[in-house]
Structure formats: structure tokens, C-alpha cells
């Protein structure tokens, strides 16, 4: 059994999928020359929430590192598990 298969089974067994609340996220846009923040992008319902952002990140051939930070119970561990499986 793969890690993702185990995770999917656990989600169904614990009925986590019936309790999931989609999360919005923000991404700071940093100037590569100055290192200063130049904008903040927001990913909400119309953007597919955090899941949509991670999907776009996964399909980006220039992707580097991604960190998902959140308070306990906000789904950051779920997002990390999805990232690891891909």
C-alpha cells in the first residue's frame, strides 16, 4: 500500500472528508533583486483555495520550495501529505 492509499483510507475511516473546511492562503511576492516584498497574492474560493494554489505550484516547471504553515487543525498537515505524495 502506498502512502497516499493509506492516507485516503484513513481520511475515509475517520470521516475527515466530511469535516474538511477549505482554506484560503496568501503568497508574498518578493523582488529577486532587492529581496523586498512587492505584493501579496490571495488564493480564495474563486482560485480553488489552498488546494488550487498547490496544484498550480506542482505543475510549475520552475517550482522550488513550498512551505505550508498553519495553526493546529487548519489542514496544513493534510496539505503537506498531499505535497509529499506528488
N, C-alpha and C positions, 0 to 999 in steps of 0.2 A: 504494500500500500504506500502510495506517495504521500508526502507531507500535505499537499493540497487535498487529496482524498480524505485523509484523516481529519483535516480541518473542516471540510464540508460536512462530514459525518457528525462531528462534534457540534457544529452550529445547528444542525437539524435536531440532534438528540437533546440538546439543551434549549431548544426553541429560541435561540438567539435571533434567528432570522425574522421572527415575529415581533421582536422588540427593537430592531435596528432603527435608529434615527439618523438620517443623512446629515452630514456635517459640511459646513462651508469652510473655506480656507483662504488664506492670503499668501501672497508671494511677494517678497521685496525684490524690486528690480534694481540691480546695482551696476553703476557705471564701471566698466572693466578697467578704465584708465585711472580714475580718481578713487575708486572704491567707495564712493558715496552713493547713498540711496537716491534714485531719481524718480521712482514711482512705486506704487503698491498695487498689485493686481488682486482682484477679489474673484473667487470662484464660488458661485451660489447655485441655486436651483437651475437657472437657465443655462448654466455652464456644466451641469452634471455633478455639482457638489465636489467634494474632495476626490471621489472616485473618477470623475471626468478629468480632473487635473492629472491624476496619476496615470490614467490611460494615455493622455497626451504625452506625458513625460516618458512613458515606456516606449512609445512609438517614435520618439525623437532620437535620430541617429547621433546627435551631438550631446546627448544627456551625460551628465556626470554623476554627482552625488545628490541624493534626496534624503532629507530628514523630516520625519513626521512627528511633531511634538503635540502633546495634548494632556489634559488632566485625566486622572484615573476615571475610567468609564466612558470616555469620549470616543472610543473607537480607534485610537492611534495604534494599538496592538493589532487590530484587525487589518488596518492599512499596511502595517509592517509585514504581516503574514502574507498578504496578497503580493507585496513587492518581492518578498523572498521567493515565492513560488514562480514568479515570472522571471 
